[in-house]
Amino acid sequence: MWRIILLVSIIQLDINLNAIRSLIMADKNIFEKLFLEAEKTNLQVLMDIALNEKDPDKKELLMAIYTYAIGKKQKELLKNKEFVI
C-alpha cells in the first residue's frame, strides 16, 4: 500500500514539475518577444513612452527596455565595417 502512495506522490510531483517548467518556458518566450519588439521599435518612440509614464515602476522598466534597445542598435552599428569612429 505504501508503495502505491509513494508512486502516486512521485507522479504528482512530476506533473507539478512539468507544469512549472511549462510556465517558465512560457515566461521566457514572453520576454524574448518583448525584447524583439523593443529592438524593432523606433528608439524615439520608446524614449517618449518612458519619459511620459507617470508610474515610477513602469517608467523604470520602460527605461530599461529603451537602454536594452539602444545597446543592441549600437552593437549593430559597431559591427558594420563601413562604420568609422
C-alpha positions as CSV (number, residue, x, y, z in Angstrom):
1,M,0.0,0.0,0.0
2,W,2.8,2.5,0.9
3,R,4.4,1.8,-2.5
4,I,1.3,2.8,-4.3
5,I,1.0,6.0,-2.2
6,L,4.7,6.7,-2.9
7,L,4.2,6.1,-6.6
8,V,1.2,8.4,-6.8
9,S,3.2,11.1,-4.9
10,I,6.1,10.8,-7.4
11,I,3.7,11.0,-10.3
12,Q,2.0,14.1,-8.8
13,L,5.4,15.7,-8.2
14,D,6.5,15.0,-11.8
15,I,3.3,16.6,-13.1
16,N,3.8,19.7,-10.9
17,L,7.5,20.0,-12.1
18,N,6.4,19.7,-15.7
19,A,3.7,22.4,-15.1
20,I,6.4,24.7,-13.6
21,R,8.8,24.1,-16.5
22,S,6.0,25.0,-18.9
23,L,5.3,28.2,-17.1
24,I,9.0,29.1,-17.0
25,M,9.3,28.5,-20.8
26,A,6.2,30.5,-21.5
27,D,7.6,33.4,-19.5
28,K,10.9,33.1,-21.3
29,N,9.1,33.3,-24.6
30,I,7.1,36.3,-23.5
31,F,10.4,38.1,-22.6
32,E,12.1,37.1,-25.8
33,K,9.1,38.5,-27.8
34,L,9.2,41.7,-25.7
35,F,12.9,42.3,-26.4
36,L,12.5,41.5,-30.1
37,E,9.7,44.1,-30.3
38,A,11.8,46.6,-28.4
39,E,14.6,46.1,-30.9
40,K,12.3,46.8,-33.9
41,T,10.6,49.8,-32.3
42,N,11.8,53.3,-33.1
43,L,14.1,54.5,-30.3
44,Q,12.4,57.9,-30.1
45,V,9.0,56.2,-29.6
46,L,10.5,54.1,-26.7
47,M,12.0,57.1,-25.1
48,D,8.8,59.2,-25.4
49,I,6.8,56.4,-23.8
50,A,9.3,56.0,-21.0
51,L,9.5,59.7,-20.3
52,N,5.8,60.3,-20.3
53,E,5.0,57.4,-17.9
54,K,3.6,58.6,-14.5
55,D,4.1,55.3,-12.6
56,P,7.7,55.3,-11.4
57,D,8.0,51.5,-11.5
58,K,6.7,51.3,-15.1
59,K,8.9,54.2,-16.0
60,E,12.0,52.4,-14.7
61,L,11.0,49.2,-16.6
62,L,10.4,51.2,-19.8
63,M,13.8,53.0,-19.4
64,A,15.5,49.6,-19.0
65,I,13.8,48.4,-22.2
66,Y,14.9,51.6,-24.0
67,T,18.5,51.1,-22.7
68,Y,18.4,47.5,-24.0
69,A,17.2,48.5,-27.4
70,I,19.7,51.3,-27.8
71,G,22.5,49.0,-26.7
72,K,21.5,46.4,-29.4
73,K,21.4,49.1,-32.1
74,Q,24.8,50.4,-31.1
75,K,26.3,46.9,-31.3
76,E,24.8,46.5,-34.8
77,L,26.4,49.8,-35.8
78,L,29.8,48.9,-34.5
79,K,29.7,45.6,-36.4
80,N,29.2,47.5,-39.6
81,K,32.5,47.5,-41.5
82,E,31.7,50.9,-43.0
83,F,31.3,52.5,-39.6
84,V,34.3,54.5,-38.6
85,I,34.9,56.2,-35.3
